[in-house]
Amino acid sequence: MRQEVRIALAGNPNSGKTTMFNELTGTYQHVGNWPGVTVEKKEGSLKGRRDVKVMDLPGIYSLSPYTLEEVISRNYLLEEEPDVIIDIVDASNLERNLYLTTQLLETGIPVVVALNMMDIIINRGDVIDTEKLSEALGCPVVETSAMRGKGIENLVQAALAAADEKTPPTPGRFSDDVEPAIQKIEALIKDSVSQKSLRWYAIKLFERDGKLALALSEQQKQQIEKVIAECETAQEDEAESIITSERYVYISGMIGPIYKKKSVGKFTVSDRIDRIVT
């Protein structure tokens, strides 16, 4: 008998995540609060599949420890280890939304990107090459429009396949100036954390994340701090800012070849109608 499958929904606020949750679960959902806090907790079962549970995580912009929503989300992902993450990405704000995606991929949990609000992109006359985006991210990407109920079945199939295969994603790498520092920290903590989330912990240690629950020796801490300080000196910047910059450089380089905006002077049918009636 197949065991229960657990899907975590993650995404930025206003990415269409709640609408997607309702599309996936219908009336099979329960609303409460996360233990000890007033942050809403919503979970349910996939329509027609009581053995597939869906957890709607709070809307967040990153997995940093600065808001209660971020802490709840990252603790759930790392402690509960769902079978797959469906990352709801607002296609009309791709760069901003992919900032969270890069971090979700580092958790080691299989990820499927729901490229949501694609109807907006189509109406603009823009084009996103989802196959190239999938190759660049190293995970499945499915075009959806939760508001219109489009792409939902394909998304479910991709998520269940990813959960069944249990293949961890391949997160992106940083520049040659920063990546060696992350790899040094990985080597220092490889016996202290799960192998699949090794990179996530290494990056958070580099950022001096104050809410990591890791039992490290004083020697490990000193060696890690030495690696961070050397990189900060070389980059003339603080560690957390270095990682933020690296993420956006990585995302920008990824988006360039896959996102084509409508050429100036070319009009869609909708544009032409607007020009006539206004």
CORBELLIN-V347888 format. One line per field, one symbol per residue. ss: DSSP state (H for helix, E for strand, L for the rest). phi: phi as a letter, one per 20 degrees, with the letter a starting at -180 (. if undefined). burial: I if it has 16 or more other ideal C-beta (glycine too) atoms within 10 Angstrom, else O. Layout:
BEGIN
ss->???
phi->???
burial->???
END
This chain:
BEGIN
ss->LLLLEEEEEEELLLLLHHHHHHHHHLLLEEEEELLLLLLEEEEEEELLEEEEEEEELLLLLLLLLLLHHHHHHHHHHHHHLLLEEEEEEEHHHHHHHHHHHHHHHHLLLLEEEEEELHHHHHHHLLEELHHHHHHHHLLEEEELEHHHLELHHHHHHHHHHHHHHLLLLLLLLLLLLLHHHHHHHHHHHLLLLLHHHHHHHHHHHHLLLLLLLLLLLHHHHHHHHHHHHHHHHHHLLLHHHHHHHHHHHHHHHHHHHHEELLLLLLLLHHHHHHHHHL
phi->.fffddddecrfgmenffffgfffdmeebcdbcfgnceffdcbadfgmcfedecdefgfbdadfeecffffffffffeeelffbdeeedffecfffffgfggfffffnegcceefemfffffffnecdefffffffembfccfbbgfdmemffffffffffffffleffdffdeffedggfffffgffdgedcfffdgfgffffffflfedeecedfffgffffffffffffffelbegffffgfffffffffffgfdddegffnddfgfgffffeed
burial->OOOOIIIIIIIIOOIIIIIIIOIIIOOIOOOOOIOOOOIOIIIIIIIOIOOIIIIIIIIIIIIIIOOOIIIIIIOIIIOOOIIIIIIIIIIIOIOOIIIIIIIIIIIIIIIIIIIIIIIOIOOOIIOIOIOOIIOIIOIIIIIIIIOOOIIIOOIIOIIIOIIOOOOIIOIIOIOOOIOOIIOIIIOIIOOOIOOIIIIIIIIIIIIOIOOIOOOIOOOIOOIIOOIIOOIIOOIOOOIOOIIIOIIOOIIOOIOOOIIOOOOOOOOOOOOOOOOOOO
END
